[in-house]
Amino acid sequence: MPRGHPATRRSSSRVGALSPGHALPHTSGAVHGLPTLPRTARWLNAGVSILSIQSSVAYGHVGNSAAVFPLQRLGVEVWPVHTVHFSNHTGYGEWRGPLLPADDVRAVIRGVEERGAFPGVEAVLSGYQGGEDIGDVILDAVAKVKAANPAAIYACDPVMGNAKSGCFVHPAIPVLLRERVVPAADLITPNQFELGFLTGTDPHTVEETLASVELARAMGPSIVLVTSVERPDAPADTIEMMAVTDDGAWIVQTPRLPMKANGSGDVTAALFTAHLLATGDPAVALARTASSVFDLLANTLESGERELQLVQSQATIAEPQMQFEVTRLP
C-alpha cells in the first residue's frame, strides 16, 4: 500500500500526546445516569457483564459476531443472546440459517435471568431489530435487568439504514424505534442518517446535527453517539463522530477510508458503551472508540478481505493508540 493512502494516515494532533492506556484530562465529571468509576477501570470487579441481544453469523463479523469479541478483549463479561443465526450477513445476497422465534429468544434470556445474572449486568446492548416481536423481547429484558440492577443502562444502536442505501428495514421498525425503543434507551448510537430519520430532520452541519441530537435526547436517552457525521465544511476525505451528554458535546475527526465494512457500526456501539461505562467520561470513550475502529478498518482495507479483521486487530482494541484529537464543542 503506498505511503499517504488513507489507511496509513494518522492525525498529526494526538489526544494530549497520550500513550495507550492513558486517558484524556477529565473534562466532564460523572456522566448523568452512569456510575462514577476510575478512568483506568479494566472491568476487574467480579460479576460485571453486558447482555448483548443481537444477530449472529457463523462466517464474518456482524451483530454479536462483531460485538462480543472486542468486548471480551477489553475484559468485559458478555452474555450474547442471538436473534438469528445465519451462515453469513445478508449483504452477500444469499445466506442460510434460522431467524429465531421471539419466544425462543425470550426463553434464552429467561434462562440467563434464572442463573441469577441480572444483578451484575451493567448494560443491555441491542442492534438490528428484525421485527416488532423482537423489540418487545428486548424491552422486556431491559425492564427486568433494571429491576435487578437500577444502575444498569440500555444501549441501543437504532439500525435503520444509511445515507447511501436509505432505510433498509421493515417499515414498522422505524416506528417501533421512535415510539418505544429509543424512549426506553439511556444511550443510542445512530449514524447521521438514522439520527435524521428518528427526529424527522435532515442534519448536515455540526449545528444541525447538534439540534437533531437534542431532539433525540428529548425522546428519552441522555447520551447520543452519532457514529458518522458528514458535514459540507469538513476537510476532504475525513469523517467525524460526535458524543453528546448532559455535560456537553465532543467531536473527533478521522480520515475517511475508501471502503464499506459490514459490522463496523456494531463494533462502534459495543466499544463506546464499554469505554463509557468503564470511565464515566464521554471524551475518553469517544477517543478510544475512534482509535480502535479506525485501526480496525485500516487493517481490514489493507488485508483486501471483505470481512472485518477483528482478530488481527485485537491489540489496537485492547490498547487504543489514542491518535486522534477530541474537541469539546461550544
C-alpha positions in Angstrom: 0.0 0.0 0.0 1.5 3.4 -1.0 2.5 5.8 1.7 -0.1 8.5 2.2 -3.0 6.2 1.4 -5.9 7.0 3.8 -5.5 3.7 5.5 -2.0 4.6 6.6 -2.5 8.2 7.6 -2.9 9.4 11.1 -4.0 12.7 12.6 -1.0 14.8 13.5 -2.8 16.1 16.5 -2.8 13.4 19.1 -5.1 13.3 22.1 -2.9 15.1 24.6 0.1 13.0 23.2 -1.2 10.1 25.3 0.3 6.7 25.2 -2.0 3.6 25.2 -3.8 3.0 28.5 -3.8 6.7 29.4 -6.9 8.9 29.4 -7.8 12.4 28.4 -7.7 15.1 31.0 -11.0 14.8 32.9 -13.4 17.3 31.4 -16.9 16.3 32.3 -17.3 14.7 35.7 -19.5 11.7 36.0 -21.9 11.3 33.1 -25.6 11.5 34.1 -27.0 8.1 34.8 -23.7 6.3 34.9 -21.7 5.1 37.9 -18.6 7.1 38.8 -15.7 4.7 38.1 -12.0 5.2 37.9 -11.0 6.1 34.4 -8.4 3.3 34.4 -11.1 0.7 35.3 -10.4 -2.6 33.5 -13.6 -4.4 34.4 -11.9 -6.3 37.2 -14.9 -6.1 39.6 -16.4 -9.6 39.6 -19.9 -10.1 38.1 -19.9 -7.1 35.8 -21.4 -8.0 32.4 -23.2 -6.8 29.3 -26.2 -8.6 28.0 -26.0 -8.3 24.2 -29.1 -9.2 22.2 -28.3 -9.2 18.5 -27.9 -11.2 15.4 -25.2 -13.8 14.9 -23.3 -15.2 11.9 -21.0 -18.2 11.5 -18.9 -16.5 8.8 -17.7 -13.0 9.3 -18.5 -10.3 11.8 -21.8 -8.5 12.3 -24.2 -8.2 15.3 -23.0 -10.3 18.2 -20.3 -11.8 16.0 -18.8 -8.3 15.7 -19.5 -7.0 19.3 -18.7 -9.9 21.6 -15.0 -10.5 20.9 -14.0 -6.8 21.2 -15.8 -6.5 24.5 -14.2 -9.7 25.7 -10.8 -8.4 24.6 -11.4 -5.4 26.8 -12.1 -7.7 29.7 -15.9 -7.4 29.7 -18.0 -10.4 30.5 -20.6 -10.7 27.7 -23.8 -12.8 27.7 -24.7 -13.0 24.0 -28.3 -13.7 23.1 -28.8 -14.3 19.3 -31.9 -13.2 17.4 -30.8 -15.0 14.2 -28.0 -17.5 13.4 -27.1 -17.1 9.8 -24.2 -18.6 7.8 -23.2 -15.0 6.8 -24.6 -11.5 6.7 -27.3 -10.7 4.2 -25.1 -8.3 2.2 -23.9 -11.3 0.3 -27.3 -11.7 -1.2 -27.5 -15.4 -0.1 -27.4 -16.9 3.4 -28.6 -19.9 5.3 -29.8 -20.5 8.9 -32.7 -19.7 11.2 -34.4 -16.5 12.2 -35.1 -17.4 15.8 -38.7 -17.0 17.0 -39.2 -14.3 19.6 -40.4 -16.9 22.1 -37.1 -18.8 21.8 -35.1 -15.6 22.3 -37.2 -14.8 25.3 -36.6 -18.2 26.7 -32.8 -17.9 26.4 -33.0 -14.5 28.3 -35.2 -16.1 30.9 -32.7 -18.9 31.4 -29.9 -16.3 31.9 -32.1 -14.5 34.5 -32.7 -17.8 36.3 -29.0 -18.2 36.7 -29.0 -15.0 38.8 -27.0 -13.0 36.3 -29.2 -9.9 36.0 -27.9 -8.0 39.2 -24.4 -8.0 37.7 -25.5 -6.7 34.3 -24.2 -3.1 33.7 -25.8 -2.7 30.3 -28.2 -4.3 27.8 -26.9 -3.8 24.3 -29.0 -4.2 21.2 -28.6 -3.6 17.5 -30.6 -4.6 14.4 -34.2 -5.5 15.3 -35.7 -7.7 12.7 -39.3 -7.4 13.9 -41.6 -5.8 16.4 -41.8 -9.0 18.4 -38.0 -9.0 19.0 -38.4 -5.4 20.1 -40.8 -6.5 22.7 -38.4 -9.1 23.9 -35.6 -6.6 24.2 -37.7 -4.0 26.1 -38.9 -6.7 28.5 -35.3 -7.8 29.1 -34.3 -4.2 29.7 -37.1 -3.8 32.3 -36.0 -7.0 34.1 -32.4 -6.1 34.2 -33.1 -2.6 35.5 -35.4 -4.1 38.2 -32.5 -6.3 39.3 -29.8 -3.5 38.9 -31.2 0.0 38.8 -27.8 1.4 37.8 -27.8 -0.6 34.6 -28.3 1.2 31.2 -29.8 0.3 27.9 -27.5 1.0 24.9 -29.4 0.8 21.6 -28.0 1.0 18.1 -31.1 2.1 16.2 -30.2 0.3 12.9 -32.4 1.6 10.0 -30.1 2.4 7.1 -27.6 4.9 5.9 -27.4 7.9 3.6 -26.3 5.9 0.5 -28.7 2.9 0.9 -31.6 4.7 2.5 -33.8 2.9 5.0 -33.4 -0.9 4.6 -35.5 -2.2 7.4 -39.2 -3.2 7.5 -41.4 0.0 7.6 -42.6 -1.0 11.1 -39.1 -0.8 12.6 -38.6 3.0 12.5 -42.0 3.4 14.1 -41.0 0.9 16.8 -37.7 2.6 17.4 -39.2 6.1 17.6 -42.2 5.4 19.7 -41.0 2.6 22.1 -37.3 1.6 21.9 -35.5 5.0 21.8 -37.6 6.4 24.7 -36.5 3.4 26.8 -32.8 3.8 26.0 -30.2 5.6 28.0 -27.6 5.6 25.2 -28.3 5.5 21.4 -25.7 5.2 18.6 -27.3 6.3 15.3 -25.4 7.3 12.2 -26.3 10.8 10.9 -28.9 9.4 8.5 -30.6 7.4 11.3 -30.5 10.4 13.6 -32.4 12.4 11.0 -34.9 9.6 10.4 -35.6 9.3 14.1 -36.1 13.0 14.6 -37.7 14.0 11.3 -34.8 16.2 10.4 -32.0 16.3 7.7 -28.8 17.3 9.6 -25.7 18.2 7.7 -23.8 20.9 9.6 -22.4 20.5 13.1 -25.1 22.9 14.3 -27.9 20.9 12.6 -26.6 17.7 13.9 -26.4 19.1 17.5 -30.0 20.3 17.1 -31.1 16.9 15.9 -29.3 15.2 18.8 -31.2 17.4 21.3 -34.5 16.3 19.7 -33.4 12.7 20.1 -32.4 13.3 23.7 -35.8 14.8 24.3 -37.2 11.4 23.3 -35.6 9.7 26.3 -31.9 8.8 26.0 -29.5 11.1 27.8 -26.4 10.1 25.8 -26.2 10.1 22.0 -23.2 8.9 19.9 -23.5 10.0 16.2 -21.3 7.5 14.5 -20.8 9.2 11.2 -21.0 13.0 10.9 -20.6 14.2 7.4 -20.6 18.0 7.0 -20.0 20.1 3.9 -17.3 22.2 5.5 -15.2 19.3 6.8 -11.7 18.7 5.2 -11.8 16.4 2.2 -11.5 12.6 2.9 -12.5 12.9 6.6 -15.4 11.7 8.7 -16.4 12.5 12.3 -18.1 11.0 15.3 -19.9 13.1 17.9 -20.9 12.3 21.5 -23.4 14.4 23.4 -24.4 14.1 27.1 -26.0 16.3 29.7 -22.5 17.7 30.4 -21.6 18.7 26.8 -20.7 17.7 23.3 -17.5 16.3 21.8 -16.3 15.6 18.3 -13.5 13.6 16.8 -12.3 13.6 13.2 -10.5 10.7 11.4 -9.5 10.1 7.8 -12.3 8.6 5.6 -11.3 5.2 4.3 -12.5 4.1 0.8 -14.5 1.1 1.9 -17.7 -0.2 3.3 -17.5 -2.7 6.1 -20.5 -4.6 7.4 -20.4 -4.8 11.2 -18.3 -1.7 11.9 -21.3 0.0 13.5 -21.9 -3.0 15.8 -18.2 -2.8 16.9 -18.5 1.0 17.4 -21.6 0.7 19.6 -20.1 -2.0 21.7 -16.8 -0.3 22.3 -18.3 3.1 23.1 -20.7 1.5 25.6 -17.9 -0.4 27.3 -15.5 2.6 27.4 -18.2 4.9 28.7 -19.2 2.5 31.5 -15.6 1.9 32.4 -14.5 5.6 32.5 -17.6 7.7 33.0 -16.0 10.1 30.6 -17.6 10.6 27.1 -14.5 12.3 25.7 -12.2 9.4 26.7 -14.8 6.9 25.4 -15.0 8.7 22.1 -11.2 8.9 21.7 -10.7 5.2 22.5 -13.6 4.1 20.2 -12.5 6.2 17.3 -8.9 5.0 17.6 -9.8 1.3 17.7 -12.4 1.5 15.0 -10.2 3.4 12.6 -7.3 0.9 13.1 -9.7 -2.0 12.6 -11.0 -0.5 9.3 -7.5 0.4 8.1 -6.3 -3.2 8.8 -9.3 -4.6 7.0 -8.7 -2.4 4.0 -5.1 -3.3 3.8 -5.9 -7.0 4.1 -8.1 -6.9 1.0 -10.7 -9.0 2.8 -14.4 -8.2 2.8 -14.9 -9.1 6.5 -13.7 -7.1 9.4 -10.3 -8.2 10.6 -11.2 -8.4 14.2 -8.8 -11.0 15.5 -5.9 -9.4 13.6 -6.8 -6.0 15.2 -7.2 -7.2 18.7 -4.2 -5.4 20.1 -5.5 -2.0 19.0 -8.9 -2.8 20.5 -7.4 -3.8 23.9 -4.9 -0.8 23.8 -6.2 2.1 21.7 -3.5 4.2 20.2 -5.4 7.4 21.1 -4.1 9.1 17.9 -7.0 11.4 17.2 -7.9 14.7 18.9 -11.2 15.0 20.6 -12.6 18.6 20.7 -15.2 19.9 23.0 -17.9 21.8 21.1 -19.1 25.2 22.4 
